Each structure stands twice: as structure tokens, then as C-alpha cells.
């Protein structure tokens, strides 16, 4: 009897773990990078049809690039801005996004407390 109960419980835990996993597909997008001035580069990420998915700027320091300026993330198949983030040489200063039709904002201080 113990063996049957153990087998049932083991099967339950294994099947629960399988159903809880989500498959995430990382899709590579085309992008365009344009040198603006000095260390600043504009970047646009495009879908397969050439629509802009995300755009912003990078700040180049040595061999690395950091998000810089205002970044915009657009909704799927629309020109609606879903998320707006502001960076200064890699440091996130603010973020504003739409969740369930409501605008949610966070400033530098709130972002710092959430990252602790």
C-alpha cells in the first residue's frame, strides 16, 4: 500500500512540474544602429515586416554599450507606446508602462529600492 501511495505522489509531483513550465521563445530581431555623435548611437529593433518594436540610444564606453536617453517599447502590431524608460549612461532614471490600461510610473529612487 505504501508503494502505491508513494508512486501516486511521485507521479503527481513530476506531472505538476511539467505543467508549470512555460516555453519561452527568444526571437532575434533585425536592428538598425546609427552613429549620432561622439559616443551616442540610435538603435531601432524591427520585426520581420520592418515595423519598429523598440527604439532608443546606446552610450558607448570602450567595448561596451549602455542604454542611454529615452527608450520606447511599442505594442504588438501598433504604434502605441507601451513602455517608456529613461537612462543616463546605463543608469535607469525612470520607467513608465501601461498595465491593464493604467499608467504605472517609477522614478530612480523607487527603482533603486525594488532592486535591493
Buried (B, 14 or more C-beta within 10 A) or exposed (E): EEEEEEEEEEEEEEEEEEEEEEEEEEEEEEEEEEEEEEBBBBBBBBBEEEEBBBBBBBBBEEEEBBBBBBBBBBEEEEEEEBBBBBBEEEEBEBBBBBEEEEEEEBEEEEBEEEEE
